[in-house]
Amino acid sequence: MTLRLDTNLAELPLPILNQLSSSLNQNETWLKVLDNDKKNAFYSSPEEIDKVTRQSNPAEAILQRWGNRGQNVQSLIVRLQWLSFDQGFGVAFDRPQLVLKRKFKALRWASEANPIKIVSDDDRQEICLKARAVGFPSPQFEWLRDGEPVGVPGRALRVSKCKCEATCQYICRVWNEVEDGQSFSDFYRVEGKQYSSELRSNPVDLTSHVQGTTQTCDRCKTAELEKIREKLGGSMVEDGVERPPSEQVAAACEQLVAADKVALIISNCSYLHLPPLRTPHCDAETLAGALQFYGQPETRLRLELHFKTVTLADLTLAEMKYMIGEYRRLLGNDVYAVLYFAGHGFEVNGQCYLLPVEAPLEAHSPEFALSMHWVLASLDSCSPALHLILLDVCRKYVPEECVPLFLRDVGEERKHKPNRNTVYGYSTSGGIAAYEVKGEVNGVFMSALKMHVKSPVPVVDMIQRVLVDIHADERVEKKQIPELRTTLTKKRSLCDELICDGHTASFDRHNVHWTLMHELPMPVYITFEEQQLTVTIWFDFCGRFTNKVYVFSSVDQLRTEDNEEGTTEGEERAMRHLAYLRFSKDLDSSPSRLVTDEHEGQSMCVLLSHLQKSKGPLECTVELTDAQTKEFFGKKSGKTKKGCCVEGHGTRRCSHHESSLESFEEELEEIIEGAVKEQESVFERIFVVCKRIYIACLGRILKA
């Protein structure tokens, strides 16, 4: 099938559209194509991204949007090519370009005179070999030491500064090929047409780089340990620690399982006085999705990882401390827990401080920030089997004159006991900033973390892979240096099996609470008899955030038993009206915006944030207006049994789910009361607050 470069993306032939959208949906590749520059045609606002994500075929929806903005096949190929080569995404963007029939290009070295760059890292006592080749499809790299594959496949290889390395011969093999058996293969793999190429570098001489070194490499250490093992007559050496064979066998046979898996994810973006951040909410969304599900996208598997995630955005200091207090209730024996924070931060005397959204511009004082020593001290009595703490914040030092303010703070909080079974993953090192790369949806740390968090490997190895990826990223390798600390003694993985034997009652209650909290309510119908119109209010999650929700309102003609289908005149009358929702000033509601959906038609949409701030009845006003003249038809107050106030003009007809909703509410009340008595519920205080929010705000029983 011939495809012209000037073909608009909204007018792609159906077979090409299906193949292209499939390739962009894989691993959510379409998200990486987006640009953060509002002037760029590939830019999408967070609200647009969220709406596209909720579509059954997100890539097809985003292609339609790009096409509506005038983008064609050529502009998309140029964008993908730039991301693939200049931004280092490589093979991730090959398939979409192959679907679009981009011309095959044989490989060549980026620098013919010096194809292999050798960099000596004296601090790490390592030598880094870097190869760079260009071509399409993207080059794939393999390093050979004395003819045998070595290291992780990639354009960079790190070797120890050991004298034995001078005797080794290192060669880089690079190749690219259009794979067989794909929908696009027949276009490329034809007789007389090149579809593969390969390069091999000359052997690399490391002699001059290891002269005078006293460093000992892992191979030398392993050889020495083997000699010791033979002399000891069968004792084993593992990770540099000598263990008898019986202990090694017992350790290998031990099954590592979790009694429950919980995660608290906090992202602060919308700072009141500090510079706003772009990526924390997207980072939180990415991590929440990864913890809830894992599996290989190409096999269409969606295996539950079983983490119950609570994802919260833009919290104050008091709210952050409150949530940590509730989070600690979960950290019982054999529980796997993840605590993640993304936002502004700093470091003083080895302590990391997290900044809430209300932090002042000069926040270098302990009363304005959440100290990680305070967090760890509050978790002293907890003993989870695995506690992964991920801090995606800057760790720059405060001005010297501010340090004395923190001395008392440090002295008081160093009294806490060591936290066992804990892995700390810092996005950067002390004194160094953490970065967001323009044109990417996620920050540097999350961009690397999301590639490995689903891997069924020990969590320490998983974080180590993240560190390696960031170090290999030329854009930030000298600017952002992640850090790993651990007190974990067993090789536990986030993918370990969840077995709740012995914790069944507590586990079941946790599941009930989490399910009810994340269940969307049925639509609510408000009837305006005089105008012969009905306003429908329905709800949708804002990604995986617990304290954000979209509220939609649409106008339809009033239907009766005698006229269930309605009339053309009634439909036209409904189209001339809009229903605006007004909420209490205590809540953070976005401006109403008009949205159009092929299934729901025309609706008004409001994003409600900071639902944790709701302390009582949630007031809502429904204003029915003329879409053209903005004429307002008045209002009339009413109030639900549990305190959600709805105002509108005329009479209202309740949903036919009224009786079942009342029983639902009573059931939820009993569950929460029982859980509080036994002190076993997940985030029980959060649920007590959010129960009222979700029953009221999400409109389970809106009625007069």
C-alpha positions in Angstrom: 0.0 0.0 0.0 1.5 3.3 -1.1 1.6 6.0 1.6 2.3 9.6 0.7 4.4 11.8 3.1 1.8 14.6 2.9 -1.0 12.3 4.1 -2.8 13.8 7.0 -2.7 11.6 10.2 -6.5 11.9 10.5 -6.9 10.4 7.0 -4.6 7.4 7.2 -5.8 4.3 5.4 -7.5 1.9 7.9 -4.9 -0.9 7.7 -2.1 1.6 8.3 -4.0 3.3 11.1 -4.6 0.0 12.9 -1.0 -1.0 12.7 0.3 2.5 13.7 -2.0 2.8 16.6 -1.1 -0.7 17.8 2.6 0.1 17.8 2.1 3.5 19.6 -0.2 1.8 22.2 2.5 -0.7 23.1 4.3 0.4 26.3 2.3 3.7 25.9 4.8 4.9 23.3 2.5 7.6 22.2 3.0 9.4 25.5 6.8 9.7 24.7 5.9 11.5 21.4 4.2 14.4 23.2 6.0 17.7 23.7 5.8 20.0 26.7 6.0 23.1 24.6 2.5 24.6 24.2 3.5 26.0 20.8 4.3 22.5 19.5 1.6 20.7 17.5 2.5 17.5 19.5 1.7 19.2 22.8 -1.2 18.0 25.0 -2.4 19.4 28.3 -2.7 17.1 31.3 -6.5 17.1 30.9 -6.2 16.1 27.3 -3.7 13.4 28.1 -6.0 12.0 30.8 -9.0 12.0 28.4 -7.0 10.2 25.7 -5.8 7.7 28.2 -9.3 6.7 29.1 -10.1 5.9 25.4 -10.3 2.3 24.3 -7.6 3.0 21.7 -5.5 6.0 23.0 -3.1 6.0 20.1 -5.9 6.3 17.5 -7.4 9.1 19.5 -4.1 11.1 19.7 -3.4 10.5 16.0 -6.8 12.0 15.2 -5.9 15.1 17.4 -2.6 15.5 15.6 -4.3 15.2 12.3 -6.8 17.9 13.2 -3.8 20.1 13.9 -2.5 19.6 10.4 0.2 17.0 11.1 1.0 14.5 8.4 3.1 11.4 7.9 6.3 13.3 7.2 6.0 15.5 10.4 5.4 12.4 12.5 8.4 10.6 11.0 10.6 13.6 11.7 9.4 13.7 15.3 10.0 10.0 15.8 13.4 10.2 14.2 14.4 13.1 16.4 13.2 11.3 19.6 14.9 8.0 18.5 18.3 9.4 17.8 18.7 12.8 19.6 16.7 11.9 22.7 18.0 8.4 23.0 14.8 6.4 22.7 16.2 4.1 20.0 14.3 1.0 19.1 11.2 2.1 21.0 10.3 4.2 18.0 11.3 1.9 15.2 8.0 0.1 14.8 5.9 3.2 14.1 8.4 4.4 11.5 8.4 0.9 9.9 4.7 1.0 9.7 4.9 4.4 7.9 7.4 2.9 5.4 10.5 5.0 6.4 13.4 4.1 4.1 16.0 1.6 5.4 19.4 3.1 6.2 22.5 1.0 6.5 24.6 1.6 9.7 27.6 3.8 9.8 29.8 5.0 12.7 28.9 8.5 14.0 32.7 9.2 14.0 34.6 7.1 11.5 37.9 8.3 12.9 37.0 7.3 16.5 34.0 4.9 16.6 34.8 3.9 20.2 35.1 6.6 22.8 37.1 5.7 26.0 36.3 7.7 29.2 38.2 7.1 32.4 36.2 7.5 35.6 38.8 7.9 38.4 36.1 8.3 41.1 34.5 4.9 40.3 37.8 3.3 39.3 36.1 2.3 36.0 36.6 2.7 32.3 33.6 3.5 30.1 33.5 2.4 26.5 31.0 4.2 24.3 30.0 3.4 20.8 27.8 5.5 18.5 26.3 4.5 15.2 23.5 5.8 13.1 21.0 4.1 10.8 17.5 2.9 10.5 16.1 0.7 12.1 18.0 1.8 15.2 21.3 0.2 15.9 21.6 -2.6 18.5 24.8 -3.0 20.4 26.7 -6.0 21.8 30.1 -6.0 23.5 32.5 -8.9 23.2 35.4 -9.6 25.5 37.8 -12.1 24.0 35.0 -13.1 21.6 32.4 -13.7 24.3 29.4 -11.4 25.1 29.9 -9.3 28.2 27.8 -6.7 30.1 24.3 -5.5 29.4 23.5 -4.9 25.7 23.8 -1.2 25.0 25.9 1.5 23.5 28.1 1.8 26.7 30.1 -0.7 28.6 31.8 -0.1 31.9 34.8 -2.2 33.0 36.9 -2.1 36.1 40.3 -0.4 36.1 42.1 -3.6 36.7 45.5 -4.7 35.1 43.9 -7.8 33.8 41.7 -5.7 31.5 44.8 -4.8 29.5 45.1 -8.4 28.4 41.5 -8.5 27.2 40.3 -7.7 23.7 37.1 -5.6 23.6 35.1 -5.3 20.4 31.7 -3.7 19.8 29.3 -5.4 17.4 26.5 -3.2 16.0 23.7 -4.3 13.7 20.2 -3.4 12.5 17.6 -5.4 10.7 14.0 -5.3 9.7 12.5 -8.2 11.5 10.6 -10.9 9.7 7.1 -12.0 10.3 5.7 -8.5 10.8 3.0 -6.7 8.9 5.6 -4.4 7.3 8.2 -7.1 6.7 7.2 -7.9 3.1 7.7 -4.2 2.1 11.4 -4.3 3.2 12.5 -8.0 2.9 12.4 -8.4 -0.8 15.1 -9.7 -3.2 17.6 -7.0 -4.3 16.6 -4.7 -1.4 18.9 -4.2 1.7 17.1 -4.8 5.0 20.0 -5.5 7.4 23.6 -4.3 8.1 26.3 -4.9 10.6 29.5 -3.1 11.9 32.3 -4.4 14.1 34.8 -2.1 15.7 38.5 -2.7 15.8 39.8 -4.1 19.1 40.1 -1.6 21.9 43.4 -1.2 23.7 43.0 -0.3 27.4 46.7 -0.6 28.3 47.3 3.1 28.8 44.2 3.4 30.9 45.1 0.8 33.5 48.8 1.6 34.0 49.7 2.1 37.7 46.3 1.0 39.0 45.9 -1.2 42.1 42.2 -1.9 41.5 41.0 -5.5 41.5 38.1 -6.4 39.2 35.2 -8.9 40.0 36.8 -11.6 37.9 40.0 -11.4 39.9 37.9 -11.5 43.2 35.9 -14.4 41.9 39.0 -16.4 41.1 40.4 -15.8 44.6 37.1 -16.9 46.2 37.1 -20.1 44.1 40.5 -20.9 45.4 39.3 -20.3 49.0 36.3 -22.5 48.4 38.5 -25.4 47.1 40.8 -25.1 50.1 37.8 -25.1 52.5 36.6 -28.4 51.0 33.2 -27.4 49.7 32.1 -24.3 51.7 30.3 -21.8 49.5 31.0 -18.1 48.9 28.0 -15.9 48.1 28.2 -12.1 47.6 31.6 -12.1 49.3 30.3 -13.9 52.4 31.3 -17.5 53.2 28.3 -19.7 53.9 28.1 -23.5 54.6 26.3 -25.4 51.8 23.3 -26.3 54.1 22.6 -22.6 54.7 22.9 -21.8 51.0 20.4 -24.5 50.1 17.9 -23.4 52.8 18.1 -19.8 51.6 17.5 -20.8 48.0 14.5 -22.9 48.9 12.8 -20.1 51.1 9.7 -18.8 49.5 9.4 -15.0 49.8 5.8 -13.9 50.0 3.8 -10.8 51.1 0.8 -10.8 53.5 -0.4 -7.6 51.9 0.9 -4.9 49.5 0.2 -1.2 50.0 1.5 2.0 48.5 1.2 5.7 49.4 2.1 7.9 46.4 2.2 11.7 46.8 3.0 14.2 44.1 3.2 17.9 44.6 3.1 20.1 41.5 1.0 23.2 42.1 3.2 25.1 44.6 1.8 28.4 45.8 5.1 30.2 46.1 7.7 28.0 44.6 8.2 27.3 40.9 5.5 24.8 39.7 6.7 21.4 38.4 5.6 19.7 35.2 6.0 15.9 35.8 5.2 14.8 39.4 1.5 14.1 38.7 2.5 12.1 35.6 5.2 10.3 37.6 2.7 9.4 40.3 0.2 8.1 37.7 2.9 6.0 36.0 4.1 4.4 39.3 0.5 3.7 40.5 -0.2 2.0 37.2 3.0 0.0 37.4 2.4 -1.2 40.9 -1.2 -2.3 40.2 -0.3 -4.3 37.1 2.7 -5.9 35.6 3.3 -8.1 32.6 4.6 -8.0 29.0 2.4 -5.7 26.8 3.2 -7.7 23.7 1.6 -10.8 25.2 -1.5 -8.9 26.3 -1.0 -10.2 29.8 -2.3 -8.0 32.7 -1.3 -9.8 35.8 -2.2 -8.1 39.0 0.7 -7.1 41.2 -1.8 -6.6 44.0 -0.6 -3.3 45.4 -3.4 -1.2 46.9 -2.3 2.3 45.9 -3.5 5.5 47.3 -2.4 8.4 45.1 -2.7 11.9 46.3 -1.8 15.2 44.7 -0.8 18.6 46.1 -0.8 18.1 49.8 -0.1 20.6 52.6 2.4 19.9 55.4 -0.4 18.9 57.8 -2.0 16.6 55.2 1.4 15.0 54.5 2.0 14.3 58.2 -1.6 13.0 58.6 -1.2 10.6 55.6 2.1 9.3 57.0 0.4 8.7 60.3 -2.2 6.6 58.6 0.3 4.9 56.3 2.2 3.5 59.3 -0.9 1.5 60.4 -0.4 -0.7 57.4 3.2 -1.7 58.0 2.6 -4.9 59.9 4.5 -8.1 59.7 5.1 -9.6 56.2 3.6 -6.5 54.5 5.3 -5.1 51.3 5.0 -1.3 51.3 6.0 1.5 48.9 6.2 5.2 49.8 6.8 7.6 47.0 7.1 11.4 46.9 7.7 13.7 44.0 8.1 17.4 44.4 10.4 20.1 45.7 12.9 19.2 48.4 16.3 19.9 49.9 19.0 18.4 52.2 20.6 19.5 55.4 23.2 17.5 57.4 22.3 14.3 55.6 18.6 14.8 56.1 16.2 15.0 53.2 13.3 17.4 53.6 10.1 17.3 51.5 8.2 20.5 50.7 4.4 20.8 50.8 2.5 23.0 48.4 2.2 25.9 50.7 5.9 26.2 51.4 7.2 29.8 51.2 9.7 31.0 48.7 12.4 30.9 51.3 11.5 27.5 52.8 14.9 26.8 54.4 13.5 26.3 57.9 12.4 23.0 59.5 8.9 24.2 60.3 8.1 24.6 56.5 9.1 21.0 55.4 8.6 17.4 56.2 11.8 15.8 57.5 12.5 12.2 56.4 14.0 11.6 59.9 10.5 12.5 61.2 9.0 10.0 58.8 11.4 7.3 59.8 11.0 8.0 63.5 7.3 7.7 63.2 7.8 4.2 61.6 10.1 2.9 64.4 7.6 0.4 65.7 6.8 -1.0 62.2 8.2 -4.2 60.8 7.2 -4.7 57.2 8.9 -7.5 55.2 9.8 -4.9 52.6 9.7 -1.1 52.7 10.7 0.7 49.5 11.0 4.5 49.9 11.4 6.4 46.7 12.2 10.1 46.9 12.1 12.0 43.6 13.2 15.4 44.9 16.2 17.8 44.6 18.7 17.4 47.4 20.6 20.6 47.1 22.1 22.0 50.3 20.5 25.0 52.0 22.5 28.2 52.4 25.2 28.0 55.1 23.5 30.6 57.3 20.3 28.5 57.4 22.0 25.3 58.8 21.9 26.3 62.5 18.1 26.4 62.3 18.2 22.6 61.7 20.6 21.5 64.4 18.0 21.1 67.1 15.7 19.3 64.6 18.5 16.8 63.7 19.3 16.2 67.4 15.8 15.3 68.3 15.1 13.1 65.4 18.3 11.0 65.4 16.9 9.1 68.4 14.8 6.8 66.3 15.8 3.2 65.9 17.2 1.8 62.6 14.6 0.8 60.1 15.0 -2.8 59.0 14.1 -4.3 55.6 14.1 -0.9 54.0 15.4 0.2 50.6 15.9 3.8 49.9 15.9 5.0 46.2 16.9 8.6 45.8 16.5 10.2 42.4 19.7 12.2 43.0 22.6 12.5 45.4 23.2 15.0 48.2 23.8 18.5 47.0 22.5 17.7 43.5 19.3 18.6 41.7 16.8 16.3 40.1 15.7 17.1 36.6 12.8 17.2 34.2 13.7 16.8 30.5 11.8 19.0 28.1 9.6 17.0 25.8 9.1 14.0 28.1 6.1 13.2 30.2 8.1 11.8 33.1 11.0 13.1 35.0 14.5 11.6 34.6 14.1 9.2 37.6 10.7 7.9 36.7 11.6 7.5 33.0 14.2 5.0 34.1 12.2 3.5 37.0 9.1 2.6 34.9 11.3 0.4 32.7 12.3 -1.8 35.6 9.7 -1.6 38.4 7.7 -4.4 36.8 10.7 -6.8 36.6 10.6 -9.9 38.8 14.0 -9.3 40.2 15.2 -8.4 43.8 14.2 -4.8 44.5 17.8 -3.8 45.1 18.8 -5.1 41.7 15.8 -3.3 40.2 17.0 0.1 41.7 20.5 -0.7 40.6 19.3 -1.0 37.0 17.7 2.4 37.3 21.0 3.9 38.4 22.8 2.3 35.5 20.3 3.6 33.0 20.5 7.2 34.3 24.2 7.0 34.3 24.2 5.9 30.7 21.9 8.8 29.7 24.2 11.4 28.1 21.7 14.2 28.8 22.0 13.9 32.6 24.9 11.5 33.4 27.0 14.4 34.8 24.1 16.3 36.3 21.9 13.8 38.2 23.4 10.9 40.1 20.9 8.7 41.8 21.6 7.0 45.1 20.7 3.6 46.6 20.7 2.6 50.3 19.4 -0.5 51.8 19.0 -2.5 55.1 17.2 -5.3 53.3 18.7 -8.7 54.2 16.6 -10.9 51.8 16.3 -10.8 48.0 12.7 -9.6 48.0 10.9 -8.4 44.8 7.8 -6.3 44.3 6.6 -9.2 42.2 6.7 -11.7 45.1 3.5 -13.7 45.5 0.8 -12.3 47.7 -0.4 -14.9 50.3 -2.5 -13.6 53.1 -2.7 -16.8 55.2 -2.9 -15.8 58.9 -4.0 -12.3 57.9 -7.3 -13.2 56.1 -9.7 -11.0 58.1 -7.6 -7.9 57.9 -6.8 -8.5 54.2 -10.4 -8.9 53.3 -11.4 -5.7 55.0 -8.6 -3.9 53.2 -9.9 -5.1 49.9 -13.5 -4.0 50.7 -12.4 -0.5 51.6 -10.2 -0.1 48.6 -12.8 -1.4 46.2 -15.5 0.9 47.6 -13.2 3.8 47.5 -12.3 3.3 43.9 -15.8 2.4 42.6 -17.5 5.0 40.4 -21.1 5.9 41.3 -24.1 5.5 39.0 -25.2 8.7 37.1 -27.5 11.1 38.8 -30.6 12.6 37.1 -32.1 16.0 37.9 -35.3 16.9 36.2 -36.3 20.5 35.1 -40.0 20.0 34.5 -40.8 23.6 33.3 -38.1 23.4 30.6 -38.9 19.7 29.9 -35.2 18.9 30.3 -33.1 16.5 32.4 -29.6 17.1 33.6 -27.4 14.0 34.0 -24.4 14.2 36.3 -21.8 11.5 36.0 -18.3 10.9 37.2 -14.9 9.7 36.1 -11.5 9.3 37.8 -8.7 11.6 37.1 -6.2 8.9 36.3 -5.4 6.9 39.5 -5.6 9.8 41.9 -7.7 9.3 45.0 -8.3 13.0 45.7 -9.2 14.1 42.2 -12.3 13.4 40.1 -14.0 14.7 37.0 -17.6 15.7 37.2 -19.6 15.9 34.0 -23.0 17.4 33.4 -25.1 17.1 30.2 -28.6 18.2 29.2 -31.1 15.9 27.5 -34.8 16.2 26.7 -37.2 14.9 29.3 -38.4 11.5 28.4 -41.6 9.9 29.6 -43.1 6.4 29.5 -45.3 7.6 26.6 -42.3 9.1 24.7 -39.2 7.1 25.6 -37.5 7.9 22.2 -38.0 11.6 22.5 -38.6 14.0 19.7 -36.4 15.9 17.3 -37.7 19.2 18.7 -36.8 18.1 22.2 -33.3 17.1 21.2 -32.7 20.5 19.5 -34.0 22.2 22.7 -31.6 20.2 24.8 -28.7 21.1 22.5 -29.4 24.8 23.2 -28.8 24.4 26.9 -25.8 23.9 29.2 -25.7 22.7 32.8 -23.0 24.4 34.9 -21.8 22.9 38.2 -20.8 25.3 41.0 -19.0 23.9 44.1 -18.0 25.3 47.4 -15.1 27.7 47.5 -13.4 25.4 50.0 -12.8 23.0 47.1 -10.4 23.5 44.3 -12.5 23.2 41.1 -11.3 24.0 37.6 -13.2 26.3 35.3 -16.0 24.6 33.5 -15.1 23.5 30.0 -17.2 22.2 27.2 -16.3 18.7 26.0 -17.7 16.7 23.1 -17.8 12.9 23.0 -19.1 10.7 20.2 -21.1 8.6 22.7 -22.1 11.2 25.4 -22.5 14.2 23.1 -22.0 17.7 24.5 -21.2 18.1 28.2 -19.7 20.5 30.8 -16.7 19.2 32.8 -15.2 20.2 36.1 -12.1 18.8 37.7 -12.4 18.6 41.5 -9.1 18.5 43.4 -8.0 18.4 47.0 -11.1 16.4 48.1 -9.3 15.6 51.3 -10.1 19.2 52.4 -13.8 18.5 52.5 -14.9 18.5 56.2 -18.7 18.4 55.9 -21.5 18.6 53.4 -20.4 19.2 49.8 -22.5 22.0 48.3 -23.1 21.9 44.5 -25.2 24.3 42.4 -26.7 23.1 39.1 -27.2 26.1 36.8 -29.3 25.5 33.7 -28.4 28.2 31.1 -29.1 28.9 27.4 -26.0 28.1 25.4 -26.3 31.1 23.2 -27.7 33.9 25.4 -26.3 32.6 28.7 -29.8 33.2 30.2 -30.0 31.8 33.7 -33.3 30.0 34.6 -33.0 30.3 38.4 -32.3 27.8 41.2 -33.9 26.0 44.1 -32.1 24.4 47.0 -32.3 20.9 48.3 -30.2 18.7 50.6 -29.5 15.0 50.8 -29.8 12.8 53.8 -26.1 12.7 54.3 -25.4 16.3 53.5 -24.7 16.8 49.8 -26.5 19.9 48.7 -27.8 20.1 45.2 -29.5 23.3 43.9 -31.4 23.6 40.6 -34.6 25.0 39.1 -37.8 23.0 39.2 -38.4 19.6 40.6 -35.8 16.7 40.7 -36.4 13.1 40.2 -34.0 10.8 42.1 -32.2 7.9 40.5 -34.1 4.6 40.7 -31.1 3.3 42.7 -32.2 5.3 45.8 -33.1 2.3 48.0 -30.0 0.3 47.2 -27.9 3.4 47.7 -29.2 3.9 51.2 -28.4 0.3 52.0 -25.0 0.7 50.5 -24.4 3.7 52.7 -25.5 1.8 55.9 -23.3 -1.1 54.9 -20.2 1.1 54.4 -20.9 2.7 57.8 -21.0 -0.7 59.5 -17.7 -1.8 57.8 -15.9 1.4 58.8 -17.1 1.2 62.4 -16.1 -2.4 62.7 -12.7 -1.7 61.2 -12.0 1.2 63.5 -12.9 -0.9 66.6 -10.4 -3.6 65.5 -7.8 -1.1 64.3 -7.1 -3.2 61.2 -8.4 -1.2 58.3 -6.2 0.3 55.5 -5.9 4.0 55.9 -9.0 3.8 58.2 -8.9 7.5 59.0 -8.5 8.4 55.3 -11.5 6.2 54.5 -13.5 7.9 57.2 -12.8 11.3 55.6 -13.1 10.0 52.0 -16.3 8.1 52.8 -18.2 11.3 53.2 -16.4 12.8 50.2 -17.1 9.9 47.9 -20.7 9.4 49.0 -21.4 13.2 48.8 -19.1 14.5 46.1 -19.5 11.5 43.8 -23.2 11.8 44.1 -24.2 8.3 45.2 -27.5 9.6 46.5 -28.2 13.0 45.1 -31.8 13.8 46.0 -33.9 16.7 47.3 
